[in-house]
Amino acid sequence: MSDDAQYTFDRVPGIDGFYGASSMERLPTEIAVTDQVHQFGVLCLAKNQTARFSFHRPKDSKMYRLTVMYGHPQDPAVFDRYYHEVHIPLAKTMKGLTGWTIGKCISAEAGSPPPYYLIVSLYAESATGMQAVLESPEGQATIADVSNFATGGVMFMYDEEEVLIPVELKTIGN
């Protein structure tokens, strides 16, 4: 595996499955990670399971990022179902993304809800590349779909992300 992409998956019984590579295709639970799993991945776990997913980009690299922050929906179960069954498949049709992560927010303080329900990061090589993704027919359809499920509001932020220390994401379930 090249120095610019490193992935670590720990197999845990009960995992629903792994999703990875630019096509976001579902991978078997018994996964052989190769350079084909490149740039980004999403890990889905069954409840009460533990797993680790590591993702590294080269130090001092830069990527253009769109961060989408969803407020708390009126009905979280309806949001989750729509987001995973309708919105993600629609968003997967967008061409030109170099990365995509999602994270359900947890509170830093016990008994206090986090400020957002879900945070999504989409990556492209440049601002121009992100603009092309979003202005494509697939990007426009994905943007238009947000109002169908984001009952708690949504905020979009754009930035150029600079990697100072390669990121290692760990997903731990209780």
C-alpha positions, 0 to 999 in steps of 0.5 A: 500500500502506498504511503499516501493511503493507509486503511485499517479494519478490525473485523468484529462479529455482528458488523453490518458491513463495510463501505469503501472506495470511490464507488461506495460499494458495500464490501464483504465483512471479511475484507481484504483492504488494498489500494483499491480502497482509496481516498475515503470510506464509511464504516457501518456497525451493528449496535453494541459493536466495536470496530476501528477504521483508520484513514490517513492522508499524507502530511501537509496535503490539502483538500477542499472540504464542504462540511454539512451540519444537520440540526436535530430532526423532528423524528430521528428514525425517519431522518436516519431511514431517509438519509441512508435509504434515499439521500446517500444513494442519490449522493453517491451518483455525484462524480468528482468527490475525493472523500466523504465521511459522515458522523453522528454527533455525541454530546461532550456534556452528559445530559446536554444534546450536541449542537448538531445531529449529523456532520458530513464532510465531502472532499474535492481536489479544489474549490473549482472541483467542488463547484463542478460536483455541486453544479452537476445534475447529480449534485443539483439533485442531491442538494434539492433532496436535502429539504425532503428530510432535514427538518432540523435545519442544515448549515453548509461550510466550505474550507480548505483542509490542511493535514498537519497530522494524518487522521486516525478515526476510531469507531467504538460502539457500546 
